[in-house]
Amino acid sequence: MVKLAADPPQGWHDKTMIVYSAPHEPGRAMAPNMVISRDALLEGESFREYCNRQIETFRSNLPQFNRESEGYGRSHERDAFQIQFTWRSAAGLLRQRVFFIATGTQVVVNYAVTAAADDFAAYEPAFERGLASLRIDAPPAAAAGMH
């Protein structure tokens, strides 16, 4: 595997993304994928406000957005919020599950999985293994508390 790294310019936010995609299979409109990314809270924004802002962005921008489930919890010993929804893309009806994971700093880790709605259940074991393998190098004690 090739590993990449670069130093961002001073004062810039690191919004690194890692994208994993299943091999494309004939007859499928899209290949299931996992996207892991870093994002930054806005100045003065709480983790809960960040989650609400992201959900509003989904609702406003994704055609036929339909929230299926959501809830606060814990992931990797950190506060987390999970939402699962469907939406209509050019490839057809997609199902996505997104985990927002607090780090206790201004950084939020996002873990998003996507597949065609009819195929999603078949890929859930791979999606769960991906989440379980996620490593976040920030002390969990600093991540406590959803303000």
Buried (B, 14 or more C-beta within 10 A) or exposed (E): EEEEEEEEEEEEEEEEEEEEEBEEEEEBBBBBBBBBBBBBBEEEBBBBBBBEEBBEEBEEEBEEBBEEEBEEEEBBEBBBBBBBBBBBBEEEBBBBBBBBBBBBEEBBBBBBBBBBBEBBEEBEEBBEEBBEEBEBEBEBEEBEEBE
